[in-house]
Amino acid sequence: MRNFLKYDDTQVIKYDSIILAVIYTIGHILIAMACNRIITGATLDMAAADAFVEPIINGFWFYFLLVYIKTNIEKKINNNSINFISNAKLGIYLAILYTIGHIFIAMTCNRLLTGAPLNLAAIDALVEPIVNGFWFYLLFEVFNKYKSRTKAVSGKNNNNPLVSEFKDSKLAPVNNKKNID
């Protein structure tokens, strides 16, 4: 049991990345709800439903695009059936196709779930991702400033702590970090 955990569990699960992702996701949902409520006038419960349902459907669209469409397009490119797209530029075409589909999915979900007029659903489908982009940028910059400040205070130059700096594990059933071979 002594050698059960020979690594620092923070190296396996990056706490800072998980925390950042959770904060971003919560903010994303709140922004989606607020945009929907402000732009379309939807009730709070319908705006919340749209903020949860639409990303799930977009996840399936993303999966379908990567698994089915990408595979078929690559086969046609390799068989020289398609001449205007190369494998090197396939990513940008898939990104454009994904974005167009994402906008239509967002408009459709908004229209069906909240009953918003199509023009307001379209505005929300365009404005909300832009606001979330700013949210991502703000969170990213604040987080990087926080990390650089904590590194400056602690005096660490790398992310790999010395064995003597390991703290008690909250995830490991047996804490043996201080006795690493």
N, C-alpha and C positions, 0 to 999 in steps of 0.2 A: 504493500500500500504506500510505502514511502515514496516510490517513484511514480505514483499515479498521475501527478500533474507536474511535468517538468518545464512548463512554460508559463509565462504570465498570461492569464486569461484575457487581459486587456489587449494583448496582441492578436488574439483570435477574434474577439468581439470588440471592435473599436467603439468604446463608449461615446466618444465625442461625435463620431459619425452617426451613430444610432440616435443620439439625443438631437443632433441637428436635423436628421430626417424626420423625427417625430414632431419637432417644433415646426418645420416647414410644412408637413402634412396638415397639422392642426391649423396653421395660418392659411394654407391653401383652401381648406374646407370653409373656414370663416370668410375668406375673401370671395369665394364662389357664392356663398349664401348672401353676403352683403351686396355683391354686384347684381345678383339675380333679383334680390328684393328692391334695390334702388332703381335698377333699369326697367324691370318689368312690372314692379308693384306686386309681386307674388307674396303670398303669406309666408311666414317664417317656416312653417312645417313643410310646405311645398318647395321652398328654396333649399331647405336642408335635404329633402329627398333628392332633389336634382343634384345637389353637391355630392351626394354619395353614389347615386345610380349612374350618372354620366361617366365618371372615371372608370367604373367597372366595365361598362360597355366599350369604352375606348381601349381598355386593356385587352378585351377580346379582339377588337379591330386590329390592334397592334400585333397580337399573336397571329391572327389570320394573315396579315400582311407579310410578316416575316416567314411564316411557315409555308403558306400556300402560294401566294403571289410571287414572292422572291424566288422560290424554287422553280416555278413555271417560267418566269422571265429569264432566269439563269439558263435553263434548258434551251429556251428559244435563242438566247444570245449565243450559246455554245454551238447550236445547230445552224447558226447564221440565218435564222428566220427573222430576227430583228436586227437591223443594221444601224439604227439611229441611237441605240443605247449600248454602251460598253459595260463590262463588268466593273471597270474602274469608276464609272459614273452612276452605277446602280443605286448607291446609297442616297445620293441627292434626289433621284427620282422617287425612291421609296419615301423619303422624308416629305417631299411635296405631296405625294399621294396620301400619306398619313395625315398631313395637316389639313388637306381638303376634306378627307373623311372625318377628321376630328371636329371640324367646324360644323359639318352637316349633322353629325351625331349630337353635338352640343345644342344645335338649334332644335333638332327633333325632340330631344329629351326635355328641353326647356318648354317647348310648345305643348308637348303631351302631358307633362307633369304639372306645369303651372297654369296652363291655358293662356299663356302670354301670346299676344299677336306676333306673327312671324317676323315683322320688322324689328320688334324689340328683342325677340329671341336671337335674331341675327346680330344685333348690336351687342348683346350680352356674350354671345359666342366669340366675338372679336375682342371686346374690352377686357373680359375676365382673364384670359391668358396674358394679356399685356400687363395687367396689374400684378398677376402672379409672377411674371418675369421680374418686375421691380422688387417684389417681396423676396424672391430668390436672391437677387443681387444684394439687397440690403442685409439679409440674413448672412449671406456668404461673407460680405465685407466686415460686418460686426464680429462674426465668429473668428475670422482670420486675425483681426486686431486683438481680440481676446486671447487667442492662442499665442500670438507673438508677445503680448504683454506678460502672460504667465510664464513663457519661456525665458523672457528677460529677467523676471523676478526670481525664478528658480535657478537661473544660470545654466540650464541645460541647452546643449546645442543639437542633440539628437533625440529621437523618440525611443531609444532603447535604454531603459534604466539599468543601473548596476544591480547585481543580485542583492546587495545590501539595501537598496531602495524599494524592494518589493513590499507591498502592503499585504495585509491579510486578504485572502480571496473571499469574495462573497458568493462566487459561483462554485468553487471546488468543494467537494465533500470532505476532503482531507487537505489541510493547508500544509504544503511541504515546500513552499517557495524559498524559505530560508535555508533549506537543506539541499539545494540543487547540486547535483554531482558535477 
